[in-house]
Structure formats: structure tokens, C-alpha cells
Amino acid sequence: MTDSAAAESAWFAAVDGDDLDDLETLDSLDTVETDTRDSTAVTAIRDGTAATPEDWPALAVEAGIADDENEYYDLLHTATMAATRAAVTEREAADDRQLVHAVRAMDDCERTANELAERLAEWAGTVDPDAGTGTAFAQEIVTGEHALESGHEPIASLAERVVDLADEADDLREFVERQTPTVAPNLAALAGPVLGARLLSLAGGLESLAKKPSGTIQVLGAEDALFAHLRGHASSPKHGIIYMHDAVRGTHPDERGSAARAVAGKLAIAARVDHYSGERKPELEAELEERIETIQARTTGGDNNDDTAGNNAENGGDTDE
């Protein structure tokens, strides 16, 4: 390749002069403006290709893009940082990432509200023998159904914080239930909106979930148990967070491993369809329902069979057929 042809394939060949001037004035990543992130320099870094490697610094100096090699690398550094920032901003603005943030915030609010409700009950119990428990007790204090004696305003204030967090968790749950069917319709239909969103959260997004094998999806959320198994300290986990799926939770313990595998397999397919085509596939639900009915039929012989299976499990019998 001639020098002129090589220069034409360089990333800086497609960059407008004004964009190069803008890059030269950037002192740090924090000063990168939206217009700069959308500039030809960013586009060239993200989308440009070259058939063979060349002496790009020398070509840049020859083309008048930079005065010397150091200036070229400064421009390249600024352009690549701007391109990276643009890519991250674009990715985080995606619907599935917003859903991940929402479900994580929902879980944080619920967990914090419950922890503070426990603290509230313990604190209120020291001054009020009729103190209740949970977020319901905090609600009673806030609404005046449970009156505190004068001088216990800090307890009432804590109750307000608990109620606010619980209300925020409820609002976020409503958002998750509305948004999940839009982001991943098949996943939401199979797993339910909240469980589907939690699977997206554990996987890191829809694309990541779509690329995972069903065996990995089966144990998402059971990482501690899985690593304990890999260290030889525990048996292999049958399921992770998909235990919350009715098809798994409602199956006899002896058959939950099979149910979890069936659910994980269909969830893997649903995630791939949602990511790559977005087409609604209602037949996935029918296929899963049929498979779960077959699995659950193995243990519908009566209570005696259940008792025998339970005894076998307690005595070390195989429970993951």
C-alpha cells in the first residue's frame, strides 16, 4: 500500500478539521461535550478499519494532522477516550440497562426498608409494649393508627423514612412490571416481569443473558453455592433465582432439578429471541407448560409416594433426576 493510500485509510483521514481542533482543546474526559462525542473523530475511532497496520504517527505528521509523534498520540488518546465515553453513554441509556438499574434500586429500597423496619420495631419496643413489626407498623405510626407518646419524635421520623422507602419500592416495582414486557416480551411472559428483570440484572443486560447457556441461567443468583461446589465443599446447586418461578417452586423437591433445567432452557431461548429479533413467541409458554406438567406428573401418585420420596432424599437418595 502506498503512503497516500495508507493515509487515506487512517482514522484521522475522515475527521473534519474542526473536530480535530476541538480535540486539541480538550484537557480531560470530563470536558468532552455531546457534540464532540458525536463528531467525525469519534465515529472514525468506533467504526473505522484498516486493511494493514501502518506507521500512523508518521503519516499523521506528514499529513499535517500533528506536529510530531507526541501530539499525534495525544490526539489519539483524546479521541479514543471520547469514543469510549460515547459508547458507554449509549449503552447505559439502552432500555435493558435502565431496567437493570430500576430493579436493583427496587431491591435496594425493599431491603433497606425491611432493615430499618426491624430497627424501628426494636427501638419502639423499648418505649411501647404494644409496638408492632415490619413496614406495616411504620405505616401505622405515620397514619396515626398507632400513637406514640410525646418525646418520641425520632421514632416517628424513622417510621416516615421506612414508609417512604417502601412506597418508592412499590413505585419502582410498577415501573419494572410495565417496562420488562417492552424490553424482553418473551422473557417477561415466561418468567414474569420482576423475575425476568432480576435475571437481566444478574446477567448484566439482555445481550449478556442471550449469550449465556441454559445451564448458567439455571444457577444465576446461586454463585456462592456454585463456587462452594467447585471447591468440593457442597453439592451442585439445582437452581438459583429461578427458584422463584412457580414451575420450579411448585414442583416436588425430588423433581425441582428437572423443572429448573426445563425453565432455564426456555428462558435461554426467550432471551435470544428477544435480543436478536424481538418477535413474540407464545408457543414457548405452551411448550414449557407441557414439559412442567410431565415433570410434575412423576410425583402425583399420592401422599404415600411423596413421603417415600422425602425419606429417600433424607437418606441420601438422588434428588436431581
C-alpha positions in Angstrom: 0.0 0.0 0.0 1.4 3.4 -1.0 1.8 6.2 1.6 -1.1 8.1 0.1 -3.4 5.1 0.1 -2.3 4.3 3.7 -3.0 7.9 4.8 -6.5 7.7 3.3 -7.3 4.6 5.3 -6.1 6.2 8.6 -8.7 7.1 11.2 -7.8 10.7 11.0 -8.4 10.9 7.2 -12.1 11.0 7.7 -12.0 13.6 10.5 -13.2 17.1 9.9 -10.6 19.8 10.6 -12.9 21.5 13.1 -13.3 18.2 15.0 -9.5 17.9 15.2 -9.3 21.5 16.6 -11.9 20.6 19.2 -10.0 17.5 20.2 -6.8 19.6 20.6 -8.6 21.9 23.1 -9.9 19.1 25.4 -7.9 18.9 28.6 -9.7 16.0 30.2 -12.5 13.4 29.6 -14.9 15.5 31.8 -14.8 18.3 29.3 -15.9 16.2 26.4 -19.2 17.7 25.1 -22.0 15.9 23.5 -21.2 17.4 20.1 -17.7 16.2 20.4 -18.8 12.7 21.3 -20.9 12.6 18.1 -18.1 14.1 16.0 -16.4 12.5 13.0 -13.3 11.7 15.2 -15.4 9.6 17.5 -17.2 7.9 14.5 -13.8 7.2 12.9 -12.4 5.6 16.1 -15.6 3.5 16.7 -16.3 2.4 13.1 -13.1 2.8 11.1 -10.9 -0.1 9.9 -7.7 -0.5 8.0 -6.5 -3.5 6.0 -3.0 -3.5 7.4 -1.1 -1.7 10.2 0.9 1.3 9.2 3.1 3.9 10.8 0.2 6.1 11.7 2.2 8.7 13.7 4.5 9.4 10.8 1.6 9.6 8.4 -0.3 12.0 10.7 2.8 14.3 10.8 3.2 14.1 7.0 -0.5 14.9 6.5 -0.2 17.9 8.9 -2.6 16.4 11.4 0.0 16.6 14.2 3.4 18.4 14.6 5.1 15.4 16.0 4.6 11.9 17.3 3.7 13.0 20.8 1.0 15.3 19.6 -0.5 12.5 17.4 -0.7 10.2 20.5 -2.3 13.0 22.5 -5.0 13.4 19.8 -5.4 9.6 19.5 -5.8 9.3 23.3 -8.4 12.1 23.4 -10.3 10.7 20.5 -10.4 7.1 21.9 -11.4 8.4 25.3 -14.3 10.4 23.7 -15.3 7.3 21.7 -15.3 5.1 24.8 -17.3 7.6 26.7 -19.8 7.8 23.8 -20.1 4.0 23.7 -20.7 3.8 27.5 -23.2 6.6 27.4 -25.1 4.9 24.6 -25.0 1.5 26.3 -26.2 2.8 29.7 -29.1 4.7 28.0 -30.4 1.4 26.5 -33.8 0.2 27.7 -32.4 -3.0 29.2 -29.8 -1.2 31.2 -32.4 1.3 32.6 -34.4 -1.7 33.6 -31.4 -3.3 35.3 -30.9 -0.1 37.3 -34.6 0.1 38.2 -34.9 -3.5 39.5 -31.6 -3.1 41.5 -33.0 0.1 43.0 -36.2 -1.6 43.8 -34.4 -4.4 45.6 -32.2 -1.9 47.5 -35.3 0.0 48.6 -37.1 -3.1 49.8 -34.0 -4.4 51.6 -33.3 -1.1 53.3 -36.9 -0.6 54.3 -37.1 -4.0 55.9 -33.8 -3.5 57.8 -35.0 -0.1 59.1 -38.4 -1.6 60.0 -36.6 -4.1 62.1 -34.6 -1.3 63.8 -37.8 0.7 64.3 -39.6 -2.2 65.9 -36.7 -2.8 68.3 -36.4 0.9 69.2 -40.2 1.4 69.6 -40.4 -1.8 71.6 -38.2 -0.2 74.3 -40.7 2.5 75.0 -44.0 1.0 73.9 -45.0 -2.6 74.9 -47.6 -2.6 72.1 -45.1 -1.9 69.3 -45.6 -3.9 66.2 -43.2 -5.1 63.5 -42.4 -4.7 59.8 -43.3 -1.9 57.4 -46.9 -2.2 58.4 -46.1 -1.0 61.9 -44.2 2.0 60.4 -47.3 2.8 58.3 -49.5 2.7 61.4 -47.2 5.2 63.1 -47.2 7.6 60.1 -51.0 7.4 59.7 -51.6 7.9 63.4 -53.2 4.4 63.9 -50.5 3.7 66.4 -49.9 6.8 68.5 -46.5 7.3 70.2 -46.2 9.3 73.4 -44.7 12.8 73.3 -41.0 12.9 73.2 -40.5 10.0 70.7 -40.4 12.2 67.6 -37.2 10.5 66.3 -39.0 7.1 66.3 -41.8 8.7 64.3 -39.3 10.3 61.9 -37.7 6.9 61.3 -41.1 5.4 60.6 -41.6 8.1 57.9 -38.3 7.1 56.3 -39.4 3.4 56.3 -42.7 4.2 54.7 -41.1 6.5 52.1 -38.7 3.7 51.1 -41.4 1.1 51.0 -43.5 3.4 48.8 -40.5 4.0 46.5 -40.0 0.3 46.2 -43.7 -0.1 45.2 -43.4 2.6 42.5 -40.2 1.0 41.1 -41.9 -2.4 41.0 -44.8 -0.9 39.0 -42.2 0.6 36.6 -40.4 -2.8 36.3 -43.7 -4.6 35.6 -44.5 -2.1 32.9 -41.1 -2.0 31.3 -39.9 -5.6 31.3 -42.6 -6.7 28.7 -41.4 -3.9 26.4 -37.7 -4.7 26.7 -38.0 -8.5 26.7 -41.5 -9.7 25.9 -40.9 -13.4 25.8 -38.7 -13.4 28.9 -41.4 -11.4 30.8 -44.1 -13.8 29.6 -42.2 -16.9 30.7 -40.6 -15.7 33.9 -42.9 -12.8 34.9 -41.8 -9.1 34.8 -39.9 -8.9 38.1 -38.1 -12.3 37.8 -37.2 -11.5 34.2 -35.8 -8.1 35.2 -33.8 -9.8 38.0 -32.3 -12.2 35.5 -31.3 -9.3 33.3 -29.7 -7.7 36.3 -27.7 -10.7 37.3 -26.6 -11.3 33.7 -25.8 -7.6 33.1 -28.3 -7.0 30.3 -30.3 -8.6 27.6 -27.4 -9.2 25.3 -25.4 -10.9 28.0 -28.3 -13.0 29.1 -29.0 -14.1 25.5 -25.4 -15.3 25.1 -25.5 -17.4 28.3 -26.1 -21.2 28.1 -29.2 -22.5 29.9 -27.0 -24.2 32.5 -25.6 -20.8 33.5 -29.1 -19.2 33.6 -30.3 -22.1 35.8 -27.8 -21.2 38.6 -27.8 -17.4 38.3 -28.1 -16.0 41.8 -26.6 -19.1 43.3 -22.9 -18.2 42.7 -21.9 -18.7 46.3 -23.3 -22.3 46.3 -21.8 -22.9 42.9 -18.3 -21.9 43.9 -18.6 -23.9 47.1 -19.4 -26.9 44.9 -16.5 -26.2 42.7 -14.2 -26.1 45.8 -15.6 -29.5 46.8 -17.4 -28.2 49.9 -21.0 -28.6 48.7 -23.2 -30.4 46.2 -24.1 -28.8 42.9 -26.9 -26.2 43.2 -30.1 -27.2 41.3 -31.3 -23.6 40.8 -30.6 -20.0 41.6 -33.1 -17.2 41.4 -35.3 -19.1 39.1 -36.5 -21.0 42.2 -38.9 -18.0 42.4 -40.6 -19.3 39.2 -43.9 -21.0 40.0 -42.9 -24.0 37.9 -39.8 -24.6 40.0 -41.2 -23.7 43.4 -44.4 -25.6 42.8 -42.6 -28.8 41.9 -41.8 -31.6 44.3 -38.3 -31.3 45.7 -37.2 -34.5 44.0 -38.0 -33.1 40.6 -37.0 -29.5 41.1 -33.7 -30.0 39.3 -35.6 -31.2 36.2 -38.0 -28.4 36.5 -35.2 -25.8 36.8 -33.5 -27.2 33.8 -36.7 -27.0 31.7 -37.4 -23.5 32.8 -33.8 -22.4 32.2 -33.8 -23.9 28.8 -36.9 -22.0 27.7 -35.7 -18.8 29.3 -32.4 -19.0 27.4 -34.4 -19.3 24.1 -36.7 -16.5 25.1 -33.8 -14.2 25.8 -32.2 -15.0 22.5 -35.4 -14.3 20.6 -35.9 -11.0 22.5 -32.4 -9.9 21.8 -32.0 -10.9 18.2 -35.5 -10.5 16.8 -37.9 -9.2 19.4 -40.6 -11.4 17.9 -43.2 -12.6 20.3 -43.2 -16.5 20.6 -46.3 -17.6 22.6 -45.5 -21.2 21.8 -42.6 -21.1 24.3 -45.1 -20.8 27.1 -47.2 -23.7 25.9 -44.1 -25.9 25.5 -42.8 -25.0 28.9 -46.2 -25.7 30.5 -46.4 -29.1 28.8 -42.9 -30.0 30.0 -43.6 -29.0 33.5 -46.8 -31.0 33.6 -44.8 -34.0 32.5 -42.2 -33.5 35.2 -44.8 -32.8 38.0 -46.8 -35.9 36.9 -43.9 -38.1 38.1 -44.8 -37.2 41.8 -48.6 -37.0 41.6 -49.1 -40.7 42.7 -50.4 -39.6 46.1 -49.1 -38.6 49.5 -47.5 -42.0 50.1 -45.2 -41.5 47.1 -44.3 -38.1 48.4 -43.5 -39.5 51.8 -41.4 -42.2 50.3 -39.5 -39.7 48.1 -38.9 -37.5 51.1 -37.5 -40.4 53.1 -35.2 -41.4 50.2 -34.0 -37.8 49.9 -33.2 -37.6 53.6 -31.3 -40.9 53.4 -29.1 -39.6 50.6 -31.2 -40.6 47.6 -30.7 -38.9 44.3 -33.0 -35.8 44.1 -32.0 -34.4 40.7 -33.4 -36.8 38.2 
